[in-house]
Amino acid sequence: MKRRISLPYYFLDEKNKAPPLVQIAATQPSSSGKKFGDVISYGAAGITLLNGKKLNKNLCFFGITETQFWTNASRQMFKDCILFTLG
């Protein structure tokens, strides 16, 4: 039996994500190969969200919340996320 590690994270479901949001990192593909959504996603100021509202500032969704599991790469992606929101 193959052992797997499961890490908790949040994601933006593809069905509920505004198309202008840019995917930086996606969910792990399921056994069928389907990805369910964005674990990290950027939205630039001025884009329209699904509720019809426009972003006034840059937005970054970062769904990797358990910092004890962060790698150097995930730490850098978090820093990049912050820098993006600061414009």
N, CA, C and O atoms as a printed pandas DataFrame, in Angstrom:
     atom_number atom_name residue_name chain_id  residue_number  x_coord  y_coord  z_coord
0              1         N          MET        A               1    0.835   -1.176    0.000
1              2        CA          MET        A               1    0.000    0.000    0.000
2              3         C          MET        A               1    0.889    1.252    0.000
3              4         O          MET        A               1    1.844    1.354    0.770
4              5         N          LYS        A               2    0.556    2.174   -0.861
5              6        CA          LYS        A               2    1.309    3.411   -0.972
6              7         C          LYS        A               2    0.785    4.417    0.053
7              8         O          LYS        A               2   -0.415    4.684    0.111
8              9         N          ARG        A               3    1.687    4.970    0.857
9             10        CA          ARG        A               3    1.303    5.957    1.871
10            11         C          ARG        A               3    1.354    7.357    1.262
11            12         O          ARG        A               3    2.245    7.680    0.477
12            13         N          ARG        A               4    0.393    8.163    1.636
13            14        CA          ARG        A               4    0.338    9.538    1.150
14            15         C          ARG        A               4    0.249   10.487    2.317
15            16         O          ARG        A               4   -0.309   10.165    3.366
16            17         N          ILE        A               5    0.809   11.661    2.116
17            18        CA          ILE        A               5    0.709   12.717    3.114
18            19         C          ILE        A               5   -0.372   13.685    2.647
19            20         O          ILE        A               5   -0.405   14.074    1.480
20            21         N          SER        A               6   -1.233   14.061    3.542
21            22        CA          SER        A               6   -2.303   14.999    3.231
22            23         C          SER        A               6   -2.094   16.275    4.030
23            24         O          SER        A               6   -2.012   16.240    5.258
24            25         N          LEU        A               7   -2.007   17.391    3.337
25            26        CA          LEU        A               7   -1.830   18.684    3.987
26            27         C          LEU        A               7   -3.097   19.510    3.819
27            28         O          LEU        A               7   -3.663   19.552    2.726
28            29         N          PRO        A               8   -3.552   20.168    4.882
29            30        CA          PRO        A               8   -4.755   20.993    4.761
30            31         C          PRO        A               8   -4.464   22.302    4.026
31            32         O          PRO        A               8   -3.420   22.923    4.226
32            33         N          TYR        A               9   -5.399   22.705    3.180
33            34        CA          TYR        A               9   -5.311   23.994    2.502
34            35         C          TYR        A               9   -6.704   24.393    2.033
35            36         O          TYR        A               9   -7.609   23.562    1.968
36            37         N          TYR        A              10   -6.866   25.660    1.709
37            38        CA          TYR        A              10   -8.106   26.185    1.147
38            39         C          TYR        A              10   -7.868   26.438   -0.336
39            40         O          TYR        A              10   -6.731   26.608   -0.776
40            41         N          PHE        A              11   -8.961   26.458   -1.099
41            42        CA          PHE        A              11   -8.825   26.759   -2.519
42            43         C          PHE        A              11  -10.070   27.468   -3.037
43            44         O          PHE        A              11  -11.153   27.356   -2.463
44            45         N          LEU        A              12   -9.892   28.203   -4.140
45            46        CA          LEU        A              12  -11.002   28.829   -4.844
46            47         C          LEU        A              12  -11.498   27.825   -5.876
47            48         O          LEU        A              12  -10.765   27.466   -6.797
48            49         N          ASP        A              13  -12.716   27.379   -5.728
49            50        CA          ASP        A              13  -13.294   26.411   -6.656
50            51         C          ASP        A              13  -13.398   27.018   -8.052
51            52         O          ASP        A              13  -13.780   28.179   -8.199
52            53         N          GLU        A              14  -13.063   26.242   -9.067
53            54        CA          GLU        A              14  -13.108   26.724  -10.451
54            55         C          GLU        A              14  -14.491   27.262  -10.833
55            56         O          GLU        A              14  -14.592   28.199  -11.625
56            57         N          LYS        A              15  -15.547   26.679  -10.282
57            58        CA          LYS        A              15  -16.915   27.097  -10.612
58            59         C          LYS        A              15  -17.281   28.432   -9.970
59            60         O          LYS        A              15  -18.213   29.097  -10.423
60            61         N          ASN        A              16  -16.569   28.830   -8.931
61            62        CA          ASN        A              16  -16.901   30.049   -8.196
62            63         C          ASN        A              16  -15.803   31.101   -8.251
63            64         O          ASN        A              16  -15.749   31.990   -7.401
64            65         N          LYS        A              17  -14.941   31.005   -9.233
65            66        CA          LYS        A              17  -13.799   31.909   -9.342
66            67         C          LYS        A              17  -14.014   32.860  -10.511
67            68         O          LYS        A              17  -14.386   32.433  -11.604
68            69         N          ALA        A              18  -13.781   34.142  -10.282
69            70        CA          ALA        A              18  -13.883   35.120  -11.364
70            71         C          ALA        A              18  -12.823   34.807  -12.425
71            72         O          ALA        A              18  -11.656   34.609  -12.085
72            73         N          PRO        A              19  -13.209   34.760  -13.691
73            74        CA          PRO        A              19  -12.252   34.417  -14.756
74            75         C          PRO        A              19  -10.984   35.265  -14.802
75            76         O          PRO        A              19   -9.933   34.744  -15.177
76            77         N          PRO        A              20  -11.033   36.571  -14.431
77            78        CA          PRO        A              20   -9.784   37.346  -14.502
78            79         C          PRO        A              20   -8.738   36.981  -13.440
79            80         O          PRO        A              20   -7.586   37.399  -13.552
80            81         N          LEU        A              21   -9.118   36.210  -12.415
81            82        CA          LEU        A              21   -8.128   35.814  -11.417
82            83         C          LEU        A              21   -7.091   34.898  -12.049
83            84         O          LEU        A              21   -7.436   33.992  -12.809
84            85         N          VAL        A              22   -5.838   35.132  -11.739
85            86        CA          VAL        A              22   -4.732   34.382  -12.339
86            87         C          VAL        A              22   -4.268   33.296  -11.367
87            88         O          VAL        A              22   -3.895   33.586  -10.230
88            89         N          GLN        A              23   -4.295   32.062  -11.822
89            90        CA          GLN        A              23   -3.870   30.933  -10.993
90            91         C          GLN        A              23   -2.350   30.897  -10.896
91            92         O          GLN        A              23   -1.650   30.914  -11.908
92            93         N          ILE        A              24   -1.849   30.846   -9.660
93            94        CA          ILE        A              24   -0.419   30.726   -9.404
94            95         C          ILE        A              24   -0.100   29.289   -8.989
95            96         O          ILE        A              24    0.907   28.722   -9.413
96            97         N          ALA        A              25   -0.970   28.706   -8.152
97            98        CA          ALA        A              25   -0.827   27.306   -7.729
98            99         C          ALA        A              25   -2.213   26.686   -7.662
99           100         O          ALA        A              25   -3.172   27.327   -7.232
100          101         N          ALA        A              26   -2.309   25.425   -8.093
101          102        CA          ALA        A              26   -3.598   24.730   -8.144
102          103         C          ALA        A              26   -3.649   23.601   -7.125
103          104         O          ALA        A              26   -2.635   23.216   -6.542
104          105         N          THR        A              27   -4.852   23.081   -6.927
105          106        CA          THR        A              27   -5.018   21.909   -6.085
106          107         C          THR        A              27   -4.296   20.733   -6.727
107          108         O          THR        A              27   -4.029   20.728   -7.929
108          109         N          GLN        A              28   -3.989   19.748   -5.913
109          110        CA          GLN        A              28   -3.393   18.508   -6.412
110          111         C          GLN        A              28   -4.437   17.822   -7.288
111          112         O          GLN        A              28   -5.595   17.732   -6.882
112          113         N          PRO        A              29   -4.074   17.335   -8.470
113          114        CA          PRO        A              29   -5.063   16.654   -9.318
114          115         C          PRO        A              29   -5.633   15.411   -8.627
115          116         O          PRO        A              29   -4.931   14.703   -7.906
116          117         N          SER        A              30   -6.915   15.172   -8.867
117          118        CA          SER        A              30   -7.552   13.966   -8.339
118          119         C          SER        A              30   -7.088   12.764   -9.156
119          120         O          SER        A              30   -6.301   12.911  -10.091
120          121         N          SER        A              31   -7.571   11.589   -8.806
121          122        CA          SER        A              31   -7.185   10.383   -9.555
122          123         C          SER        A              31   -7.625   10.462  -11.013
123          124         O          SER        A              31   -7.041    9.801  -11.873
124          125         N          SER        A              32   -8.654   11.268  -11.298
125          126        CA          SER        A              32   -9.111   11.446  -12.681
126          127         C          SER        A              32   -8.296   12.507  -13.418
127          128         O          SER        A              32   -8.468   12.702  -14.621
128          129         N          GLY        A              33   -7.409   13.189  -12.694
129          130        CA          GLY        A              33   -6.590   14.233  -13.304
130          131         C          GLY        A              33   -7.193   15.619  -13.183
131          132         O          GLY        A              33   -6.572   16.598  -13.598
132          133         N          LYS        A              34   -8.400   15.725  -12.619
133          134        CA          LYS        A              34   -9.070   17.017  -12.487
134          135         C          LYS        A              34   -8.465   17.835  -11.351
135          136         O          LYS        A              34   -8.225   17.326  -10.256
136          137         N          LYS        A              35   -8.227   19.110  -11.634
137          138        CA          LYS        A              35   -7.825   20.066  -10.598
138          139         C          LYS        A              35   -9.087   20.818  -10.190
139          140         O          LYS        A              35   -9.876   21.222  -11.044
140          141         N          PHE        A              36   -9.277   21.007   -8.890
141          142        CA          PHE        A              36  -10.511   21.601   -8.401
142          143         C          PHE        A              36  -10.476   23.115   -8.284
143          144         O          PHE        A              36  -11.528   23.755   -8.305
144          145         N          GLY        A              37   -9.301   23.698   -8.162
145          146        CA          GLY        A              37   -9.265   25.144   -8.046
146          147         C          GLY        A              37   -7.890   25.696   -7.730
147          148         O          GLY        A              37   -6.875   25.004   -7.810
148          149         N          ASP        A              38   -7.896   26.970   -7.367
149          150        CA          ASP        A              38   -6.657   27.715   -7.108
150          151         C          ASP        A              38   -6.325   27.720   -5.620
151          152         O          ASP        A              38   -7.162   28.079   -4.792
152          153         N          VAL        A              39   -5.126   27.328   -5.293
153          154        CA          VAL        A              39   -4.637   27.434   -3.925
154          155         C          VAL        A              39   -3.993   28.811   -3.731
155          156         O          VAL        A              39   -4.049   29.382   -2.642
156          157         N          ILE        A              40   -3.390   29.329   -4.784
157          158        CA          ILE        A              40   -2.868   30.695   -4.800
158          159         C          ILE        A              40   -3.356   31.350   -6.085
159          160         O          ILE        A              40   -3.216   30.790   -7.172
160          161         N          SER        A              41   -3.926   32.535   -5.949
161          162        CA          SER        A              41   -4.484   33.220   -7.110
162          163         C          SER        A              41   -4.344   34.723   -6.936
163          164         O          SER        A              41   -4.486   35.242   -5.829
164          165         N          TYR        A              42   -4.061   35.426   -8.041
165          166        CA          TYR        A              42   -3.904   36.879   -8.022
166          167         C          TYR        A              42   -5.051   37.541   -8.783
167          168         O          TYR        A              42   -5.533   37.023   -9.791
168          169         N          GLY        A              43   -5.470   38.686   -8.280
169          170        CA          GLY        A              43   -6.448   39.511   -8.979
170          171         C          GLY        A              43   -5.964   40.945   -8.993
171          172         O          GLY        A              43   -5.661   41.511   -7.943
172          173         N          ALA        A              44   -5.888   41.534  -10.168
173          174        CA          ALA        A              44   -5.396   42.913  -10.302
174          175         C          ALA        A              44   -6.519   43.912  -10.039
175          176         O          ALA        A              44   -7.687   43.649  -10.327
176          177         N          ALA        A              45   -6.144   45.051   -9.493
177          178        CA          ALA        A              45   -7.116   46.121   -9.253
178          179         C          ALA        A              45   -7.869   46.412  -10.538
179          180         O          ALA        A              45   -7.281   46.474  -11.617
180          181         N          GLY        A              46   -9.189   46.590  -10.407
181          182        CA          GLY        A              46  -10.018   46.926  -11.565
182          183         C          GLY        A              46  -10.780   45.762  -12.163
183          184         O          GLY        A              46  -11.720   45.977  -12.928
184          185         N          ILE        A              47  -10.399   44.521  -11.835
185          186        CA          ILE        A              47  -11.134   43.390  -12.404
186          187         C          ILE        A              47  -12.498   43.268  -11.733
187          188         O          ILE        A              47  -12.694   43.724  -10.607
188          189         N          THR        A              48  -13.431   42.648  -12.440
189          190        CA          THR        A              48  -14.775   42.447  -11.921
190          191         C          THR        A              48  -14.900   41.038  -11.359
191          192         O          THR        A              48  -14.543   40.057  -12.011
192          193         N          LEU        A              49  -15.416   40.959  -10.129
193          194        CA          LEU        A              49  -15.639   39.674   -9.473
194          195         C          LEU        A              49  -17.003   39.115   -9.873
195          196         O          LEU        A              49  -17.780   39.799  -10.539
196          197         N          LEU        A              50  -17.297   37.889   -9.476
197          198        CA          LEU        A              50  -18.556   37.251   -9.853
198          199         C          LEU        A              50  -19.777   37.985   -9.302
199          200         O          LEU        A              50  -20.857   37.903   -9.888
200          201         N          ASN        A              51  -19.627   38.697   -8.193
201          202        CA          ASN        A              51  -20.749   39.433   -7.614
202          203         C          ASN        A              51  -20.951   40.803   -8.271
203          204         O          ASN        A              51  -21.805   41.579   -7.845
204          205         N          GLY        A              52  -20.163   41.093   -9.306
205          206        CA          GLY        A              52  -20.292   42.348  -10.038
206          207         C          GLY        A              52  -19.459   43.483   -9.478
207          208         O          GLY        A              52  -19.373   44.544  -10.098
208          209         N          LYS        A              53  -18.848   43.289   -8.331
209          210        CA          LYS        A              53  -18.021   44.338   -7.732
210          211         C          LYS        A              53  -16.632   44.337   -8.364
211          212         O          LYS        A              53  -16.123   43.298   -8.784
212          213         N          LYS        A              54  -16.036   45.522   -8.421
213          214        CA          LYS        A              54  -14.676   45.660   -8.951
214          215         C          LYS        A              54  -13.688   45.741   -7.799
215          216         O          LYS        A              54  -13.973   46.331   -6.757
216          217         N          LEU        A              55  -12.521   45.139   -8.003
217          218        CA          LEU        A              55  -11.461   45.239   -6.999
218          219         C          LEU        A              55  -10.879   46.643   -7.019
219          220         O          LEU        A              55  -10.528   47.161   -8.078
220          221         N          ASN        A              56  -10.778   47.254   -5.850
221          222        CA          ASN        A              56  -10.162   48.584   -5.740
222          223         C          ASN        A              56   -8.644   48.482   -5.649
223          224         O          ASN        A              56   -7.921   49.403   -6.031
224          225         N          LYS        A              57   -8.172   47.345   -5.137
225          226        CA          LYS        A              57   -6.736   47.121   -4.959
226          227         C          LYS        A              57   -6.396   45.716   -5.417
227          228         O          LYS        A              57   -7.283   44.881   -5.594
228          229         N          ASN        A              58   -5.111   45.457   -5.608
229          230        CA          ASN        A              58   -4.673   44.099   -5.939
230          231         C          ASN        A              58   -5.056   43.140   -4.814
231          232         O          ASN        A              58   -5.055   43.504   -3.638
232          233         N          LEU        A              59   -5.380   41.915   -5.198
233          234        CA          LEU        A              59   -5.799   40.899   -4.242
234          235         C          LEU        A              59   -4.980   39.636   -4.470
235          236         O          LEU        A              59   -4.675   39.283   -5.609
236          237         N          CYS        A              60   -4.629   38.966   -3.393
237          238        CA          CYS        A              60   -3.990   37.658   -3.495
238          239         C          CYS        A              60   -4.703   36.705   -2.553
239          240         O          CYS        A              60   -4.824   36.974   -1.358
240          241         N          PHE        A              61   -5.171   35.598   -3.095
241          242        CA          PHE        A              61   -5.736   34.521   -2.279
242          243         C          PHE        A              61   -4.605   33.533   -2.041
243          244         O          PHE        A              61   -3.995   33.043   -2.991
244          245         N          PHE        A              62   -4.321   33.237   -0.771
245          246        CA          PHE        A              62   -3.251   32.302   -0.412
246          247         C          PHE        A              62   -3.848   31.285    0.546
247          248         O          PHE        A              62   -4.069   31.593    1.717
248          249         N          GLY        A              63   -4.109   30.086    0.066
249          250        CA          GLY        A              63   -4.824   29.080    0.845
250          251         C          GLY        A              63   -3.965   28.121    1.640
251          252         O          GLY        A              63   -4.490   27.199    2.264
252          253         N          ILE        A              64   -2.652   28.317    1.631
253          254        CA          ILE        A              64   -1.764   27.422    2.387
254          255         C          ILE        A              64   -1.596   28.022    3.775
255          256         O          ILE        A              64   -0.759   28.903    3.974
256          257         N          THR        A              65   -2.378   27.556    4.727
257          258        CA          THR        A              65   -2.451   28.214    6.036
258          259         C          THR        A              65   -1.579   27.590    7.113
259          260         O          THR        A              65   -1.262   28.253    8.100
260          261         N          GLU        A              66   -1.189   26.352    6.954
261          262        CA          GLU        A              66   -0.413   25.658    7.985
262          263         C          GLU        A              66    1.080   25.926    7.790
263          264         O          GLU        A              66    1.760   25.192    7.073
264          265         N          THR        A              67    1.579   26.974    8.428
265          266        CA          THR        A              67    2.947   27.427    8.183
266          267         C          THR        A              67    4.013   26.405    8.576
267          268         O          THR        A              67    5.126   26.456    8.053
268          269         N          GLN        A              68    3.704   25.493    9.471
269          270        CA          GLN        A              68    4.710   24.498    9.859
270          271         C          GLN        A              68    5.065   23.554    8.695
271          272         O          GLN        A              68    6.081   22.861    8.745
272          273         N          PHE        A              69    4.226   23.532    7.650
273          274        CA          PHE        A              69    4.487   22.673    6.498
274          275         C          PHE        A              69    5.070   23.440    5.310
275          276         O          PHE        A              69    5.332   22.848    4.263
276          277         N          TRP        A              70    5.274   24.745    5.461
277          278        CA          TRP        A              70    5.781   25.541    4.352
278          279         C          TRP        A              70    7.210   25.148    4.000
279          280         O          TRP        A              70    8.042   24.899    4.872
280          281         N          THR        A              71    7.464   25.101    2.714
281          282        CA          THR        A              71    8.820   24.896    2.205
282          283         C          THR        A              71    9.407   26.279    1.900
283          284         O          THR        A              71    8.721   27.291    2.039
284          285         N          ASN        A              72   10.646   26.315    1.493
285          286        CA          ASN        A              72   11.241   27.592    1.069
286          287         C          ASN        A              72   10.461   28.174   -0.100
287          288         O          ASN        A              72   10.275   29.388   -0.181
288          289         N          ALA        A              73   10.004   27.312   -1.009
289          290        CA          ALA        A              73    9.237   27.780   -2.172
290          291         C          ALA        A              73    7.904   28.389   -1.739
291          292         O          ALA        A              73    7.514   29.435   -2.259
292          293         N          SER        A              74    7.195   27.757   -0.797
293          294        CA          SER        A              74    5.911   28.313   -0.353
294          295         C          SER        A              74    6.110   29.614    0.428
295          296         O          SER        A              74    5.271   30.512    0.352
296          297         N          ARG        A              75    7.193   29.722    1.167
297          298        CA          ARG        A              75    7.503   30.988    1.858
298          299         C          ARG        A              75    7.717   32.106    0.832
299          300         O          ARG        A              75    7.244   33.229    1.012
300          301         N          GLN        A              76    8.431   31.781   -0.237
301          302        CA          GLN        A              76    8.672   32.775   -1.283
302          303         C          GLN        A              76    7.366   33.153   -1.984
303          304         O          GLN        A              76    7.149   34.325   -2.290
304          305         N          MET        A              77    6.489   32.169   -2.241
305          306        CA          MET        A              77    5.199   32.474   -2.872
306          307         C          MET        A              77    4.359   33.373   -1.971
307          308         O          MET        A              77    3.640   34.241   -2.467
308          309         N          PHE        A              78    4.438   33.179   -0.645
309          310        CA          PHE        A              78    3.717   34.043    0.283
310          311         C          PHE        A              78    4.265   35.465    0.217
311          312         O          PHE        A              78    3.496   36.426    0.187
312          313         N          LYS        A              79    5.585   35.603    0.195
313          314        CA          LYS        A              79    6.205   36.929    0.081
314          315         C          LYS        A              79    5.796   37.591   -1.225
315          316         O          LYS        A              79    5.475   38.779   -1.249
316          317         N          ASP        A              80    5.805   36.818   -2.322
317          318        CA          ASP        A              80    5.389   37.353   -3.616
318          319         C          ASP        A              80    3.932   37.822   -3.580
319          320         O          ASP        A              80    3.578   38.841   -4.174
320          321         N          CYS        A              81    3.102   37.062   -2.875
321          322        CA          CYS        A              81    1.689   37.388   -2.719
322          323         C          CYS        A              81    1.538   38.744   -2.017
323          324         O          CYS        A              81    0.765   39.594   -2.458
324          325         N          ILE        A              82    2.268   38.933   -0.942
325          326        CA          ILE        A              82    2.225   40.197   -0.199
326          327         C          ILE        A              82    2.701   41.352   -1.085
327          328         O          ILE        A              82    2.073   42.410   -1.120
328          329         N          LEU        A              83    3.804   41.148   -1.794
329          330        CA          LEU        A              83    4.326   42.188   -2.672
330          331         C          LEU        A              83    3.323   42.548   -3.764
331          332         O          LEU        A              83    3.199   43.716   -4.134
332          333         N          PHE        A              84    2.607   41.551   -4.281
333          334        CA          PHE        A              84    1.594   41.817   -5.303
334          335         C          PHE        A              84    0.484   42.699   -4.749
335          336         O          PHE        A              84    0.039   43.631   -5.418
336          337         N          THR        A              85    0.035   42.412   -3.532
337          338        CA          THR        A              85   -1.049   43.209   -2.952
338          339         C          THR        A              85   -0.618   44.652   -2.650
339          340         O          THR        A              85   -1.435   45.573   -2.661
340          341         N          LEU        A              86    0.673   44.826   -2.382
341          342        CA          LEU        A              86    1.180   46.166   -2.112
342          343         C          LEU        A              86    1.371   46.973   -3.393
343          344         O          LEU        A              86    1.558   48.189   -3.354
344          345         N          GLY        A              87    1.321   46.280   -4.526
345          346        CA          GLY        A              87    1.420   46.948   -5.823
346          347         C          GLY        A              87    2.807   47.368   -6.144
347          348         O          GLY        A              87    3.048   47.945   -7.204
